[in-house]
Amino acid sequence: MSDLQIRNLRPGEISLAVDWAAAEGWNPGLSDAACFALPDAQGFFVGEIDGEPVATVS
């Protein structure tokens, strides 16, 4: 098994975090990610194992 790699989400990948939150029953606003990304574009992270996303945090 490979080690966990953490990096910033790219702008086009932020929807992954929103989609996962919605799938878990959270109620992310449709425009919330864009509002948070605008002042802090480096504030979204993804954890990957073998190049596959396994976690997100902002």
C-alpha positions in Angstrom: 0.0 0.0 0.0 1.3 3.5 -0.9 1.5 6.3 1.6 -1.1 9.0 1.8 -0.3 12.0 -0.2 -1.9 15.4 0.6 -2.1 18.3 -1.9 -4.3 21.3 -2.7 -7.3 20.6 -4.7 -7.2 22.2 -8.1 -10.1 24.6 -8.9 -11.8 22.1 -11.1 -11.6 19.4 -8.4 -13.4 21.3 -5.6 -16.7 19.8 -6.8 -15.4 16.4 -5.5 -15.5 17.7 -1.9 -19.0 19.1 -2.4 -20.3 15.9 -4.0 -18.9 13.8 -1.3 -20.4 16.0 1.4 -23.8 15.8 -0.3 -23.6 12.0 -0.6 -22.9 11.8 3.2 -26.1 13.8 3.9 -24.6 17.2 4.4 -26.3 20.2 2.8 -23.5 22.0 1.0 -24.9 25.2 -0.6 -24.7 25.1 -4.4 -22.3 28.1 -4.4 -20.6 27.6 -1.1 -17.4 26.1 -2.5 -16.9 29.0 -4.9 -17.4 31.5 -2.1 -14.8 29.9 0.1 -12.3 29.3 -2.7 -12.4 32.9 -3.8 -10.6 34.4 -0.7 -8.5 31.2 0.0 -7.9 29.2 -3.2 -5.3 27.1 -1.3 -7.7 26.2 1.5 -9.0 22.9 0.0 -7.0 19.7 0.3 -7.3 16.2 -1.0 -5.7 13.1 0.4 -4.7 10.5 -2.2 -3.5 6.9 -2.1 -2.1 5.6 -5.4 -3.4 8.7 -7.1 -7.0 8.1 -6.0 -8.8 10.6 -3.8 -9.6 9.1 -0.4 -10.3 12.3 1.7 -11.0 16.0 1.4 -10.9 18.9 3.9 -11.2 22.6 3.7 
